[in-house]
Amino acid sequence: MYTNTKATVYRLIGGKYERIFLPRVFWDMKSTASTGKNGKTESDTVTVFLPLLLQFTPQKDLIIKGSVPLTIDNSTEGAQSASLKRLFEVYDVHTVMACRMCDFGSAGMRHTELDVR
């Protein structure tokens, strides 16, 4: 599988965020614009292809392009909230909206596709 960058994932498991660094992903970002009766509308779509099979929870899990050393402090709800606020302030955080596990073909073809925004 062709890869073009690395990413950091924050998966919500049992109310706690787990940080996973992914050294090889394919990050595909598209920007579109159209003009209609209501004026100009712009939208960005991002699809991320992971060369491994990994299950995600849509609208809960987060992904960031690049290597992020920040870990989420899960000791209390307040600490977790403060850590997440800092993450969103410093980095361009995307939320996983859909997850498709493509478990077919040879081992080199199996992958996970994420639609994020």
The first five atom37 places (N, CA, C, CB, O) and aatype in JSON, in Angstrom:
{
  "aatype": [12, 18, 16, 2, 16, 11, 0, 16, 19, 18, 1, 10, 9, 7, 7, 11, 18, 6, 1, 9, 13, 10, 14, 1, 19, 13, 17, 3, 12, 11, 15, 16, 0, 15, 16, 7, 11, 2, 7, 11, 16, 6, 15, 3, 16, 19, 16, 19, 13, 10, 14, 10, 10, 10, 5, 13, 16, 14, 5, 11, 3, 10, 9, 9, 11, 7, 15, 19, 14, 10, 16, 9, 3, 2, 15, 16, 6, 7, 0, 5, 15, 0, 15, 10, 11, 1, 10, 13, 6, 19, 18, 3, 19, 8, 16, 19, 12, 0, 4, 1, 12, 4, 3, 13, 7, 15, 0, 7, 12, 1, 8, 16, 6, 10, 3, 19, 1],
  "atom_mask": [
    [1, 1, 1, 1, 1],
    [1, 1, 1, 1, 1],
    [1, 1, 1, 1, 1],
    [1, 1, 1, 1, 1],
    [1, 1, 1, 1, 1],
    [1, 1, 1, 1, 1],
    [1, 1, 1, 1, 1],
    [1, 1, 1, 1, 1],
    [1, 1, 1, 1, 1],
    [1, 1, 1, 1, 1],
    [1, 1, 1, 1, 1],
    [1, 1, 1, 1, 1],
    [1, 1, 1, 1, 1],
    [1, 1, 1, 0, 1],
    [1, 1, 1, 0, 1],
    [1, 1, 1, 1, 1],
    [1, 1, 1, 1, 1],
    [1, 1, 1, 1, 1],
    [1, 1, 1, 1, 1],
    [1, 1, 1, 1, 1],
    [1, 1, 1, 1, 1],
    [1, 1, 1, 1, 1],
    [1, 1, 1, 1, 1],
    [1, 1, 1, 1, 1],
    [1, 1, 1, 1, 1],
    [1, 1, 1, 1, 1],
    [1, 1, 1, 1, 1],
    [1, 1, 1, 1, 1],
    [1, 1, 1, 1, 1],
    [1, 1, 1, 1, 1],
    [1, 1, 1, 1, 1],
    [1, 1, 1, 1, 1],
    [1, 1, 1, 1, 1],
    [1, 1, 1, 1, 1],
    [1, 1, 1, 1, 1],
    [1, 1, 1, 0, 1],
    [1, 1, 1, 1, 1],
    [1, 1, 1, 1, 1],
    [1, 1, 1, 0, 1],
    [1, 1, 1, 1, 1],
    [1, 1, 1, 1, 1],
    [1, 1, 1, 1, 1],
    [1, 1, 1, 1, 1],
    [1, 1, 1, 1, 1],
    [1, 1, 1, 1, 1],
    [1, 1, 1, 1, 1],
    [1, 1, 1, 1, 1],
    [1, 1, 1, 1, 1],
    [1, 1, 1, 1, 1],
    [1, 1, 1, 1, 1],
    [1, 1, 1, 1, 1],
    [1, 1, 1, 1, 1],
    [1, 1, 1, 1, 1],
    [1, 1, 1, 1, 1],
    [1, 1, 1, 1, 1],
    [1, 1, 1, 1, 1],
    [1, 1, 1, 1, 1],
    [1, 1, 1, 1, 1],
    [1, 1, 1, 1, 1],
    [1, 1, 1, 1, 1],
    [1, 1, 1, 1, 1],
    [1, 1, 1, 1, 1],
    [1, 1, 1, 1, 1],
    [1, 1, 1, 1, 1],
    [1, 1, 1, 1, 1],
    [1, 1, 1, 0, 1],
    [1, 1, 1, 1, 1],
    [1, 1, 1, 1, 1],
    [1, 1, 1, 1, 1],
    [1, 1, 1, 1, 1],
    [1, 1, 1, 1, 1],
    [1, 1, 1, 1, 1],
    [1, 1, 1, 1, 1],
    [1, 1, 1, 1, 1],
    [1, 1, 1, 1, 1],
    [1, 1, 1, 1, 1],
    [1, 1, 1, 1, 1],
    [1, 1, 1, 0, 1],
    [1, 1, 1, 1, 1],
    [1, 1, 1, 1, 1],
    [1, 1, 1, 1, 1],
    [1, 1, 1, 1, 1],
    [1, 1, 1, 1, 1],
    [1, 1, 1, 1, 1],
    [1, 1, 1, 1, 1],
    [1, 1, 1, 1, 1],
    [1, 1, 1, 1, 1],
    [1, 1, 1, 1, 1],
    [1, 1, 1, 1, 1],
    [1, 1, 1, 1, 1],
    [1, 1, 1, 1, 1],
    [1, 1, 1, 1, 1],
    [1, 1, 1, 1, 1],
    [1, 1, 1, 1, 1],
    [1, 1, 1, 1, 1],
    [1, 1, 1, 1, 1],
    [1, 1, 1, 1, 1],
    [1, 1, 1, 1, 1],
    [1, 1, 1, 1, 1],
    [1, 1, 1, 1, 1],
    [1, 1, 1, 1, 1],
    [1, 1, 1, 1, 1],
    [1, 1, 1, 1, 1],
    [1, 1, 1, 1, 1],
    [1, 1, 1, 0, 1],
    [1, 1, 1, 1, 1],
    [1, 1, 1, 1, 1],
    [1, 1, 1, 0, 1],
    [1, 1, 1, 1, 1],
    [1, 1, 1, 1, 1],
    [1, 1, 1, 1, 1],
    [1, 1, 1, 1, 1],
    [1, 1, 1, 1, 1],
    [1, 1, 1, 1, 1],
    [1, 1, 1, 1, 1],
    [1, 1, 1, 1, 1],
    [1, 1, 1, 1, 1]
  ],
  "atom_positions": [
    [[0.84, -1.17, 0.0], [0.0, 0.0, 0.0], [0.88, 1.24, 0.0], [-0.95, 0.0, 1.21], [1.88, 1.3, 0.72]],
    [[0.52, 2.21, -0.8], [1.26, 3.47, -0.88], [0.91, 4.32, 0.34], [0.94, 4.24, -2.19], [-0.26, 4.47, 0.69]],
    [[1.92, 4.88, 0.98], [1.7, 5.77, 2.12], [2.42, 7.08, 1.88], [2.18, 5.11, 3.45], [3.43, 7.12, 1.17]],
    [[1.9, 8.18, 2.47], [2.52, 9.47, 2.24], [2.77, 10.29, 3.5], [1.67, 10.26, 1.31], [3.31, 11.39, 3.43]],
    [[2.38, 9.77, 4.66], [2.63, 10.52, 5.89], [2.48, 9.59, 7.1], [1.66, 11.72, 6.01], [2.3, 8.38, 6.94]],
    [[2.55, 10.16, 8.27], [2.29, 9.43, 9.51], [1.13, 10.11, 10.23], [3.57, 9.39, 10.42], [0.77, 11.24, 9.89]],
    [[0.55, 9.44, 11.2], [-0.6, 9.99, 11.91], [-0.61, 9.5, 13.35], [-1.92, 9.61, 11.21], [0.02, 8.5, 13.69]],
    [[-1.33, 10.23, 14.18], [-1.53, 9.86, 15.57], [-3.03, 9.74, 15.81], [-0.88, 10.9, 16.55], [-3.8, 10.63, 15.46]],
    [[-3.42, 8.63, 16.41], [-4.82, 8.33, 16.67], [-5.06, 8.34, 18.18], [-5.24, 6.96, 16.05], [-4.23, 7.87, 18.96]],
    [[-6.19, 8.89, 18.56], [-6.64, 8.83, 19.95], [-7.96, 8.08, 19.96], [-6.78, 10.28, 20.59], [-8.99, 8.61, 19.53]],
    [[-7.91, 6.82, 20.45], [-9.11, 5.98, 20.49], [-9.73, 6.02, 21.87], [-8.78, 4.51, 20.09], [-9.02, 5.89, 22.88]],
    [[-11.04, 6.2, 21.93], [-11.77, 6.21, 23.19], [-12.2, 4.79, 23.51], [-13.0, 7.17, 23.12], [-13.05, 4.22, 22.83]],
    [[-11.61, 4.22, 24.57], [-11.9, 2.85, 24.97], [-12.23, 2.86, 26.46], [-10.69, 1.9, 24.66], [-11.39, 3.2, 27.29]],
    [[-13.45, 2.49, 26.78], [-13.86, 2.46, 28.18], [-13.79, 3.82, 28.87], [0.0, 0.0, 0.0], [-13.48, 3.89, 30.06]],
    [[-14.07, 4.88, 28.14], [-14.05, 6.22, 28.71], [-12.68, 6.86, 28.81], [0.0, 0.0, 0.0], [-12.54, 7.97, 29.32]],
    [[-11.64, 6.16, 28.33], [-10.27, 6.68, 28.38], [-9.67, 6.7, 26.98], [-9.39, 5.82, 29.33], [-9.9, 5.8, 26.17]],
    [[-8.9, 7.75, 26.7], [-8.27, 7.88, 25.39], [-6.93, 7.17, 25.37], [-8.09, 9.35, 25.01], [-6.1, 7.34, 26.27]],
    [[-6.72, 6.37, 24.34], [-5.48, 5.64, 24.12], [-4.8, 6.25, 22.89], [-5.74, 4.09, 23.92], [-5.42, 6.39, 21.84]],
    [[-3.52, 6.61, 23.03], [-2.77, 7.21, 21.93], [-2.07, 6.1, 21.14], [-1.73, 8.24, 22.46], [-1.4, 5.24, 21.71]],
    [[-2.25, 6.13, 19.81], [-1.59, 5.16, 18.92], [-0.88, 5.94, 17.82], [-2.63, 4.14, 18.32], [-1.51, 6.72, 17.1]],
    [[0.41, 5.73, 17.69], [1.17, 6.36, 16.61], [1.2, 5.41, 15.43], [2.61, 6.73, 17.07], [1.53, 4.23, 15.58]],
    [[0.86, 5.92, 14.25], [0.86, 5.13, 13.01], [1.93, 5.7, 12.09], [-0.55, 5.14, 12.32], [1.74, 6.78, 11.53]],
    [[3.05, 5.01, 11.91], [4.16, 5.56, 11.11], [3.89, 5.6, 9.61], [5.39, 4.75, 11.35], [4.59, 6.32, 8.89]],
    [[2.9, 4.84, 9.12], [2.62, 4.82, 7.68], [1.12, 4.85, 7.44], [3.25, 3.58, 7.02], [0.41, 3.9, 7.79]],
    [[0.62, 5.95, 6.85], [-0.77, 6.06, 6.42], [-0.81, 6.81, 5.1], [-1.65, 6.79, 7.51], [0.15, 7.49, 4.73]],
    [[-1.93, 6.69, 4.39], [-2.13, 7.51, 3.2], [-3.22, 8.51, 3.53], [-2.51, 6.64, 1.94], [-4.35, 8.13, 3.81]],
    [[-2.86, 9.8, 3.5], [-3.77, 10.9, 3.87], [-4.2, 11.59, 2.58], [-3.07, 11.93, 4.86], [-3.37, 12.16, 1.87]],
    [[-5.5, 11.54, 2.28], [-6.05, 12.11, 1.05], [-7.05, 13.2, 1.41], [-6.71, 11.01, 0.17], [-8.13, 12.91, 1.92]],
    [[-6.68, 14.46, 1.14], [-7.55, 15.6, 1.46], [-8.01, 16.26, 0.18], [-6.82, 16.61, 2.37], [-7.21, 16.54, -0.72]],
    [[-9.32, 16.51, 0.11], [-9.88, 17.17, -1.07], [-10.69, 18.37, -0.61], [-10.75, 16.19, -1.9], [-11.45, 18.3, 0.36]],
    [[-10.53, 19.48, -1.33], [-11.31, 20.69, -1.08], [-12.19, 20.94, -2.29], [-10.38, 21.92, -0.79], [-11.73, 20.9, -3.43]],
    [[-13.47, 21.21, -2.03], [-14.4, 21.5, -3.1], [-15.14, 22.8, -2.79], [-15.39, 20.34, -3.31], [-15.35, 23.15, -1.63]],
    [[-15.54, 23.5, -3.85], [-16.32, 24.72, -3.7], [-17.38, 24.76, -4.79], [-15.4, 25.99, -3.76], [-17.14, 24.34, -5.92]],
    [[-18.55, 25.26, -4.43], [-19.62, 25.41, -5.42], [-20.42, 26.67, -5.1], [-20.54, 24.15, -5.43], [-20.45, 27.15, -3.97]],
    [[-21.06, 27.19, -6.14], [-21.88, 28.39, -5.99], [-23.32, 28.05, -6.34], [-21.34, 29.54, -6.88], [-23.6, 27.45, -7.38]],
    [[-24.21, 28.44, -5.47], [-25.63, 28.16, -5.69], [-26.47, 29.37, -5.3], [0.0, 0.0, 0.0], [-25.95, 30.48, -5.18]],
    [[-27.77, 29.14, -5.11], [-28.68, 30.22, -4.74], [-28.31, 30.84, -3.39], [-30.12, 29.7, -4.68], [-28.5, 32.04, -3.18]],
    [[-27.78, 30.04, -2.52], [-27.45, 30.51, -1.18], [-26.03, 31.05, -1.07], [-27.63, 29.39, -0.19], [-25.56, 31.34, 0.03]],
    [[-25.34, 31.18, -2.17], [-23.98, 31.69, -2.16], [-22.96, 30.58, -2.34], [0.0, 0.0, 0.0], [-23.28, 29.49, -2.79]],
    [[-21.75, 30.88, -1.98], [-20.65, 29.94, -2.16], [-20.53, 29.01, -0.96], [-19.32, 30.7, -2.38], [-20.57, 29.45, 0.19]],
    [[-20.39, 27.73, -1.25], [-20.17, 26.74, -0.18], [-18.86, 26.02, -0.44], [-21.36, 25.72, -0.1], [-18.54, 25.66, -1.58]],
    [[-18.12, 25.82, 0.61], [-16.84, 25.11, 0.53], [-16.88, 23.94, 1.49], [-15.65, 26.05, 0.85], [-17.48, 24.02, 2.56]],
    [[-16.23, 22.86, 1.11], [-16.15, 21.72, 2.01], [-14.82, 21.0, 1.8], [-17.33, 20.76, 1.79], [-14.3, 20.92, 0.69]],
    [[-14.32, 20.48, 2.87], [-13.09, 19.68, 2.85], [-13.45, 18.27, 3.26], [-12.0, 20.27, 3.8], [-14.18, 18.06, 4.23]],
    [[-12.96, 17.3, 2.51], [-13.14, 15.9, 2.88], [-11.77, 15.26, 3.01], [-14.02, 15.14, 1.84], [-10.88, 15.49, 2.2]],
    [[-11.63, 14.45, 4.03], [-10.37, 13.75, 4.27], [-10.66, 12.27, 4.38], [-9.65, 14.27, 5.55], [-11.56, 11.86, 5.12]],
    [[-9.92, 11.47, 3.65], [-9.97, 10.02, 3.77], [-8.57, 9.55, 4.14], [-10.48, 9.35, 2.45], [-7.58, 9.94, 3.52]],
    [[-8.51, 8.71, 5.16], [-7.22, 8.19, 5.62], [-7.24, 6.68, 5.45], [-6.94, 8.6, 7.12], [-8.18, 6.0, 5.89]],
    [[-6.2, 6.15, 4.82], [-6.06, 4.72, 4.6], [-4.95, 4.2, 5.51], [-5.76, 4.39, 3.09], [-3.81, 4.69, 5.44]],
    [[-5.27, 3.22, 6.35], [-4.3, 2.63, 7.27], [-3.93, 1.24, 6.77], [-4.87, 2.56, 8.71], [-4.82, 0.45, 6.46]],
    [[-2.65, 0.93, 6.69], [-2.25, -0.39, 6.17], [-2.37, -1.5, 7.2], [-0.82, -0.32, 5.66], [-1.54, -2.42, 7.23]],
    [[-3.37, -1.44, 8.05], [-3.62, -2.47, 9.04], [-5.11, -2.45, 9.36], [-2.76, -2.26, 10.33], [-5.81, -1.48, 9.06]],
    [[-5.58, -3.52, 9.97], [-6.99, -3.6, 10.34], [-7.13, -3.16, 11.79], [-7.55, -5.05, 10.13], [-6.62, -3.8, 12.7]],
    [[-7.83, -2.05, 11.99], [-7.99, -1.47, 13.31], [-9.4, -0.92, 13.4], [-6.92, -0.35, 13.57], [-9.83, -0.16, 12.53]],
    [[-10.14, -1.29, 14.45], [-11.52, -0.85, 14.61], [-11.57, 0.51, 15.3], [-12.33, -1.88, 15.4], [-10.86, 0.74, 16.28]],
    [[-12.42, 1.4, 14.8], [-12.6, 2.74, 15.37], [-14.06, 2.95, 15.74], [-12.13, 3.82, 14.38], [-14.95, 2.28, 15.21]],
    [[-14.3, 3.89, 16.65], [-15.64, 4.27, 17.04], [-15.96, 5.61, 16.4], [-15.79, 4.35, 18.59], [-15.4, 6.63, 16.79]],
    [[-16.86, 5.63, 15.41], [-17.2, 6.89, 14.74], [-17.72, 7.94, 15.72], [-18.24, 6.64, 13.64], [-18.43, 7.62, 16.67]],
    [[-17.36, 9.17, 15.47], [-17.73, 10.36, 16.23], [-17.16, 10.38, 17.64], [-19.22, 10.46, 16.29], [-17.54, 11.25, 18.43]],
    [[-16.28, 9.47, 17.98], [-15.62, 9.45, 19.29], [-14.1, 9.52, 19.14], [-16.01, 8.19, 20.07], [-13.44, 10.24, 19.88]],
    [[-13.56, 8.77, 18.18], [-12.12, 8.69, 18.01], [-11.59, 9.87, 17.21], [-11.73, 7.38, 17.33], [-12.3, 10.44, 16.38]],
    [[-10.33, 10.23, 17.48], [-9.7, 11.4, 16.87], [-8.45, 10.98, 16.11], [-9.34, 12.44, 17.93], [-7.81, 9.98, 16.45]],
    [[-8.1, 11.73, 15.07], [-6.88, 11.47, 14.3], [-6.23, 12.8, 13.93], [-7.18, 10.62, 13.03], [-6.92, 13.77, 13.62]],
    [[-4.91, 12.82, 13.97], [-4.13, 14.01, 13.66], [-3.02, 13.61, 12.69], [-3.54, 14.67, 14.96], [-2.35, 12.6, 12.89]],
    [[-2.85, 14.41, 11.66], [-1.77, 14.14, 10.69], [-0.44, 14.47, 11.35], [-1.97, 14.97, 9.38], [-0.27, 15.56, 11.9]],
    [[0.5, 13.54, 11.3], [1.82, 13.74, 11.87], [1.97, 13.06, 13.23], [0.0, 0.0, 0.0], [1.05, 12.42, 13.73]],
    [[3.15, 13.22, 13.8], [3.47, 12.63, 15.09], [3.14, 13.61, 16.2], [4.96, 12.22, 15.15], [3.63, 14.74, 16.21]],
    [[2.31, 13.18, 17.14], [1.89, 14.04, 18.26], [2.34, 13.37, 19.56], [0.33, 14.27, 18.25], [1.89, 12.26, 19.87]],
    [[3.23, 14.02, 20.31], [3.72, 13.4, 21.54], [2.77, 13.53, 22.74], [5.04, 14.01, 21.9], [2.97, 12.86, 23.75]],
    [[1.74, 14.37, 22.63], [0.84, 14.64, 23.75], [-0.01, 13.41, 24.08], [-0.06, 15.83, 23.43], [-0.64, 12.83, 23.2]],
    [[-0.02, 13.04, 25.35], [-0.9, 11.97, 25.8], [-2.05, 12.59, 26.59], [-0.13, 10.92, 26.67], [-1.89, 13.66, 27.19]],
    [[-3.19, 11.94, 26.58], [-4.36, 12.43, 27.29], [-4.31, 11.94, 28.73], [-5.68, 11.96, 26.59], [-4.13, 10.75, 28.98]],
    [[-4.45, 12.88, 29.67], [-4.49, 12.54, 31.09], [-5.89, 12.04, 31.43], [-4.1, 13.78, 31.98], [-6.83, 12.82, 31.49]],
    [[-6.01, 10.74, 31.65], [-7.3, 10.11, 31.91], [-7.58, 9.92, 33.39], [-7.37, 8.79, 31.21], [-8.5, 9.19, 33.75]],
    [[-6.81, 10.57, 34.27], [-6.96, 10.33, 35.71], [-8.32, 10.8, 36.24], [-5.84, 11.04, 36.46], [-8.92, 10.13, 37.08]],
    [[-8.81, 11.94, 35.76], [-10.13, 12.44, 36.14], [-10.8, 13.0, 34.9], [-10.04, 13.53, 37.28], [-10.15, 13.22, 33.88]],
    [[-12.1, 13.24, 34.99], [-12.82, 13.83, 33.85], [-12.31, 15.23, 33.54], [-14.32, 13.86, 34.12], [-12.2, 15.61, 32.38]],
    [[-12.01, 15.99, 34.58], [-11.49, 17.35, 34.4], [-10.14, 17.36, 33.71], [0.0, 0.0, 0.0], [-9.89, 18.18, 32.83]],
    [[-9.27, 16.45, 34.12], [-7.95, 16.35, 33.5], [-8.05, 15.91, 32.05], [-7.06, 15.38, 34.28], [-7.32, 16.4, 31.19]],
    [[-8.98, 14.98, 31.78], [-9.18, 14.52, 30.41], [-9.69, 15.66, 29.54], [-10.17, 13.33, 30.37], [-9.23, 15.86, 28.42]],
    [[-10.65, 16.42, 30.07], [-11.2, 17.55, 29.34], [-10.14, 18.6, 29.05], [-12.35, 18.17, 30.13], [-10.09, 19.15, 27.95]],
    [[-9.29, 18.89, 30.03], [-8.22, 19.88, 29.84], [-7.21, 19.39, 28.8], [-7.51, 20.17, 31.18], [-6.73, 20.18, 27.99]],
    [[-6.88, 18.1, 28.83], [-5.95, 17.54, 27.85], [-6.52, 17.62, 26.44], [-5.62, 16.07, 28.2], [-5.81, 17.96, 25.49]],
    [[-7.81, 17.31, 26.3], [-8.45, 17.38, 24.99], [-8.51, 18.82, 24.49], [-9.86, 16.78, 25.04], [-8.31, 19.08, 23.3]],
    [[-8.8, 19.76, 25.38], [-8.84, 21.16, 25.0], [-7.48, 21.61, 24.48], [-9.27, 22.03, 26.19], [-7.4, 22.31, 23.47]],
    [[-6.43, 21.21, 25.17], [-5.07, 21.56, 24.72], [-4.77, 20.92, 23.36], [-4.02, 21.09, 25.76], [-4.17, 21.57, 22.5]],
    [[-5.17, 19.69, 23.16], [-4.96, 18.99, 21.89], [-5.62, 19.76, 20.74], [-5.51, 17.56, 21.97], [-5.0, 19.96, 19.69]],
    [[-6.87, 20.19, 20.94], [-7.6, 20.92, 19.9], [-7.02, 22.32, 19.67], [-9.07, 21.03, 20.26], [-7.11, 22.84, 18.56]],
    [[-6.44, 22.92, 20.7], [-5.84, 24.25, 20.54], [-4.54, 24.21, 19.74], [-5.57, 24.87, 21.9], [-4.27, 25.11, 18.95]],
    [[-3.75, 23.17, 19.95], [-2.41, 23.1, 19.37], [-2.37, 22.41, 18.01], [-1.48, 22.39, 20.32], [-1.57, 22.79, 17.15]],
    [[-3.22, 21.41, 17.79], [-3.14, 20.59, 16.58], [-4.43, 20.68, 15.76], [-2.87, 19.13, 16.95], [-5.48, 21.1, 16.26]],
    [[-4.32, 20.28, 14.49], [-5.46, 20.21, 13.59], [-6.1, 18.83, 13.77], [-5.03, 20.46, 12.09], [-5.74, 17.87, 13.08]],
    [[-7.04, 18.74, 14.69], [-7.65, 17.47, 15.08], [-8.84, 17.18, 14.19], [-8.07, 17.5, 16.57], [-9.66, 18.05, 13.93]],
    [[-8.94, 15.94, 13.73], [-10.06, 15.48, 12.91], [-10.8, 14.38, 13.68], [-9.57, 14.96, 11.5], [-10.18, 13.59, 14.4]],
    [[-12.1, 14.35, 13.52], [-12.93, 13.33, 14.15], [-13.25, 12.24, 13.14], [-14.24, 13.94, 14.72], [-13.61, 12.53, 12.0]],
    [[-13.12, 10.99, 13.56], [-13.46, 9.86, 12.7], [-14.98, 9.8, 12.57], [-12.89, 8.51, 13.27], [-15.69, 9.67, 13.56]],
    [[-15.47, 9.89, 11.33], [-16.91, 9.86, 11.08], [-17.38, 8.48, 10.59], [-17.27, 10.92, 10.05], [-18.52, 8.09, 10.85]],
    [[-16.52, 7.75, 9.89], [-16.87, 6.42, 9.39], [-15.61, 5.58, 9.32], [-17.57, 6.5, 8.0], [-14.52, 6.09, 9.05]],
    [[-15.78, 4.29, 9.54], [-14.65, 3.35, 9.51], [-15.06, 2.13, 8.69], [-14.21, 2.93, 10.96], [-16.08, 1.5, 8.97]],
    [[-14.25, 1.81, 7.68], [-14.49, 0.63, 6.85], [-13.26, -0.26, 6.92], [-14.82, 1.02, 5.38], [-12.15, 0.15, 6.56]],
    [[-13.46, -1.48, 7.39], [-12.35, -2.44, 7.43], [-12.4, -3.26, 6.14], [-12.44, -3.36, 8.7], [-13.36, -4.0, 5.9]],
    [[-11.39, -3.13, 5.32], [-11.31, -3.81, 4.03], [-10.43, -5.04, 4.19], [-10.75, -2.86, 2.91], [-9.23, -5.01, 3.92]],
    [[-11.05, -6.13, 4.63], [-10.35, -7.38, 4.94], [-10.5, -8.35, 3.77], [-10.88, -8.01, 6.25], [-11.17, -9.38, 3.9]],
    [[-9.87, -8.01, 2.64], [-9.97, -8.88, 1.48], [-8.65, -8.82, 0.72], [-11.16, -8.47, 0.56], [-7.85, -7.91, 0.91]],
    [[-8.45, -9.8, -0.15], [-7.22, -9.85, -0.93], [-6.05, -10.36, -0.11], [0.0, 0.0, 0.0], [-6.22, -10.95, 0.95]],
    [[-4.87, -10.12, -0.64], [-3.67, -10.57, 0.05], [-3.42, -9.72, 1.29], [-2.44, -10.5, -0.89], [-4.07, -8.69, 1.48]],
    [[-2.49, -10.16, 2.13], [-2.19, -9.44, 3.37], [-1.75, -8.01, 3.09], [-1.11, -10.17, 4.17], [-2.02, -7.1, 3.88]],
    [[-1.07, -7.8, 1.96], [-0.62, -6.46, 1.61], [-1.73, -5.53, 1.14], [0.0, 0.0, 0.0], [-1.53, -4.31, 1.06]],
    [[-2.9, -6.09, 0.83], [-4.02, -5.27, 0.36], [-4.99, -4.92, 1.47], [-4.76, -5.98, -0.75], [-5.79, -3.99, 1.32]],
    [[-4.96, -5.64, 2.57], [-5.9, -5.39, 3.66], [-5.59, -4.04, 4.3], [-5.83, -6.52, 4.71], [-4.44, -3.69, 4.55]],
    [[-6.66, -3.29, 4.57], [-6.47, -1.96, 5.14], [-7.76, -1.48, 5.8], [-6.01, -0.96, 4.06], [-8.81, -2.11, 5.69]],
    [[-7.66, -0.35, 6.48], [-8.81, 0.31, 7.09], [-8.94, 1.68, 6.46], [-8.66, 0.41, 8.64], [-7.95, 2.4, 6.33]],
    [[-10.15, 2.05, 6.07], [-10.42, 3.38, 5.5], [-11.21, 4.19, 6.52], [-11.21, 3.28, 4.15], [-12.2, 3.72, 7.08]],
    [[-10.75, 5.41, 6.75], [-11.43, 6.32, 7.67], [-11.9, 7.56, 6.92], [-10.5, 6.72, 8.83], [-11.14, 8.17, 6.18]],
    [[-13.16, 7.92, 7.11], [-13.67, 9.2, 6.64], [-13.65, 10.11, 7.85], [-15.13, 9.09, 6.01], [-14.26, 9.81, 8.88]],
    [[-12.95, 11.23, 7.74], [-12.79, 12.14, 8.89], [-13.16, 13.55, 8.5], [-11.35, 12.09, 9.44], [-13.14, 13.9, 7.31]],
    [[-13.49, 14.36, 9.48], [-13.72, 15.78, 9.23], [-13.2, 16.6, 10.39], [-15.21, 16.06, 8.99], [-13.31, 17.82, 10.37]]
  ]
}
